[in-house]
Amino acid sequence: MSVPGRGRACPHPTRGRRADTDRTARAVQRTGRLLCWSLAAGMAGAATEALLHPETHWWPLLWPLPWYLTPAATLSWGLLRLREKAACRLPKDRDDLQAEKYGQAA
């Protein structure tokens, strides 16, 4: 099942940048998923630590790992998202045409 409008990251007028934009969009999605899953794993680990108090020797090393991964995933997602947004912007010479088109529509 496909979601309408999710085929391309942005309708960019140049062809050469589409592959780069698609790659960036996929990277943003994957990094966003990593961020969500690391937060979920961190919360589940914290709940397990608070409720069950596991006594295994590997638990103190395992449960904080998602919390260490979260800031790295957040920073990566933010930088990739900025790159994706920058790729969606129209070039300077096309701004006048777009403004003229919007002026006519109003």
Secondary structure, 3 states (H helix, E strand, C coil): CCCCCCCCCCCCCCCCCHHHHHHHHHHHHHHHHHHHHHHHHHHHHHHHHHHHCCCCCCHHHHCCHHHHHHHHHHHHHHHHHHHHHHHHCCCHHHHHHHHHHHHHHC
